[in-house]
């Protein structure tokens, strides 16, 4: 018998989408943290509950531009309900506490960008492969009773991870099982006992050049990030043409 799928979350958390203003707030927090200065505040209109939130910091490879020129520098977040005003905490953890990397230093800021990922549309998958690469992130759970553990094991990958790694569904599930703590590959007969919850991600980012234009328009780092500030500042800096394409 296949393991029961995850139960859908019953909490009535509205599905907020990531915005340029939240990305601006996260980027301002990163700069201020690297400078050892207080982070800006987030206007009350931008504070809202979310089901899951991740901050990803990427660094541009020197002397490169365009697709494939960014590399991971840190990524930490939560799958638990939180609020958008915790973004600064996750920026700090991504910059300084991701064990895969050395803590960031100030010189890295001009080549760095921050991505804000708000997780939405959580739903139980009917089987281990009931999800789409490039659309869904997945949380995998290995139930203790089915695998003979003292406790259940779990791990997650955001939607962008699978296409970036070029993984098939099976490769992603096998990788997640190792990430969760299984010290071997899943056997074919064990796949039916794997529980999967799928979700999607709303992503917003501000590129280094956009961030510089916003600061120039605002006369420095804003002390409070308000709704519509990023787009308004970019529109003013660029004129009628509006926001430039991301690098």
Protein Blocks (a to p, Z undefined) as FASTA:
>chain_A
ZZddddddfbfcdcddddfklmmmmmmmmmmmmnopacddddfklgccdfbdcddddddd
ehiacehiaccfbdcddfbdcdfklmmmmmmmmmmmcmkbccddfklmmmgccdddddeh
iacdfbfklccehkaccdddddfklnopabdcdddddfklmmmnopafklmmmmmmmmno
pabdcdfklmmmpccdddddddddddfklmmmmmmmnopacfbdcehklmmmmmmmnomn
opaddZZ
